[in-house]
Amino acid sequence: MNNPIKICHLSEGIAGHNGQVLGVIKTIKDAGFEVVVEEVKVGWSIGPIRSILRFITRKLSRFPNKISIRCIQACYSLAPFKDFDIVISSGSNLAPINLALAKKYQAKNIHMSSIRDWSVGDFTAYITTTQVSFLPNNLRPKIVPNQFDPKNCEEQGKEFIEANNLQDQQYSLLVIGGDGIGYTYSDEEWEIMIRQFISFCTNANTTPLFITSRRTPKELEEKLINEQDSPYSVFYHAEQRRGKFHHLLYVANHIFVTEDSSTMISEAVSSGKSVISVYPQSIKTPKKYSDIIDKYQRLNFVERRSLRIIQATDSIQDRDISIAVSKALKDFQTSLMDRLQLD
């Protein structure tokens, strides 16, 4: 029997980035490989001058050699590196240390972020939303890597329905983020969005479900808990953690997601269900983020709505989306395995 694949997950502690790395690890596992994962916390060696260290590491990453690799390592703070087979990271801050460690210890490496000074050729696989290189290393999955897929959501959803005797119940789900990546919500808009969603549920004869996140205002979450009878909802602040919700994505007849998180949208899309993204009036998001939303629209994975006009769509059947999503996830798995060439 082959030995497990030893994976180093470099992490700054950013939830969205960690979710993408875990999505890549899931893809490797789904390809039939046993893995052992160690999360390695990474920081800057001298916090007060991190902006200078960031600049230095980016420039040094252009020409990785024994000297530059040693200098890059000196700019970071992390535990002693072990004998790993693959180094995986997400976020531009970690690209230099990823390639430095991979070069020094002759490990394969995967990274996800916009391109900076470094070369895509210094990574076994460099994952982006849009093409940044003609090299085969540049992988462009249709869906941002995450830990969800239609089969898993369906399995957990059916178990949940059976365990709670919900065969005759109909639900609508609202996944709520918060201010971030250029999206800003006023207090009035939060109230309008919730009111619109409850009205939609009433007209559709469905029971409302909610999922909140770290960025969801605590006051809003508390109001939902106090005013909505929704025992199956997943509330981040109340539970002090990000609860599991694969089952809710399957249970919901209609899924709405605030547009401020590519992670939340990608997870919802990966369920294989039709998804409506809702957005506020104030949006000043970078192009790299709007590219993700635009791609999901082109692929018919997402339809956009103003939070002031929450309504569903019947233009695409869930079955068609599930097939397309499953194919997209499988295509990414194939391209990643082609790059890694694992024994």
Residue, then its C-alpha position, 0 to 999 in steps of 0.5 A: m500500500n502506498n504511503p499517505i501524501k504528506i501535505c503542508h497547509l501554509s496558513e495566515g489564519i484567513a478563513g476564506h484562504n483556508g477554505q480554498v486550500l481545504g478545497v484543493i486537499k479535498t480534490i486530492k482526497d477525492a481522486g483516491f489518495e490518502v493524505v496527512v495534513e499539517e496546518v503550519k501557521v505563518g506570520w512575518s518575522i518582524g510585525p512592525i515592518r511587515s509592509i517592507l518584508r512583503f515588498i522584499t519577499r515579492k522581489l526576491s521571489r522573482f529569482p529563487n536561488k539558495i541566497s534568495i530562498r534563505c532571505i525569504q525564509a528569514c522574513y517569515s515566522l513559522a515552525p520548523f519545516k518537515d518532510f512534506d510532499i506538497v506545500i499548499s497556500s492561498g493569498s499573495n502574502l504566502a506565495p514567496i514562502n511557498l515557493a522558497l520551501a518547495k525549492k529548498y526541500q524539493a516538494k511539489n507546490i500549489h498556490m492560489s492568488s493573483i500573480r505578483d513578481w513571482s513566476v507561475g513556473d515556480f509552482t507545480a500548480y498555480i490556481t487562478t480565476t482567469q488566465v495569468s500564464f500560458l504555462p500548463n501550471n496555470l489551472r483555472p477551475k470553473i468553481v473556486p476550490n471549496q469543501f462542497d460537492p453535489k453528492n456530499c450535500e445530497e447524502q447529508g441532506k437526505e440523512f438530515i431529512e430522514a432524521n428529523n422527519l422533514q419529508d413534507q417540509q419546504y425551505s428557503l435559505l439565506v446565507i449572510g456575509g457582511d461588509g468586505i471585498g468592497y461590499t458595504y451594507s447599511d443598517e437599512e439595507w440589512e432590514i430591507m433584505i431580511r424583510q424581502f426574504i421573509s416576504f419571499c418565503t411567505n409567498a413561496n410557502t417555504t420556511p426560512l433558514f439562515i446561515t451567518s458568518r464571521r462578518t455578519p453583524k452580531e446585532l443582525e444575527e441576534k435579531l434573527i434568533n429572537e424574531q425568527d422561528s428557525p431551529y435548523s439555522v446555523f448561526y456563527h456568533a451564537e455557536q462561536r464557530r462556523g457550523k456545518f451546513h452541507h445538509l441545508l444546501y440540499v434541503a433548501n428549495h431556494i438559495f440566496v447568498t449575499e455577494d460579498s464572499s466568493t467562498m460562500i457563493s462557491e460553496a452554494v454553487s458546489s451544492g449543484k443547486s440554483v443560486i441567487s446572489v444578492y448585493p447592496q447598493s455600495i459596491k467597489t470591489p476589485k476586478k479579480y473579485s468581479d471576475i469570479i461573479d461574472k464567470y459564475q453568471r456566464l456559466n449559469f451557476v448564479e443569477r444576481r439580484s438587488l437585495r431590495i428585490i429578492q426573487a427566485t428564478d425558474s430559468i435553469q433546472d437544478r438537475d442541469i446545474s448539478i450535472a454542470v457543477s459535477k463536471a466542473l469539479k471533475d475537470f479540475q480534479t483531472s487537471l490537478m492530478d495531471r500536474l501533481q503526477l502522484d504515485 
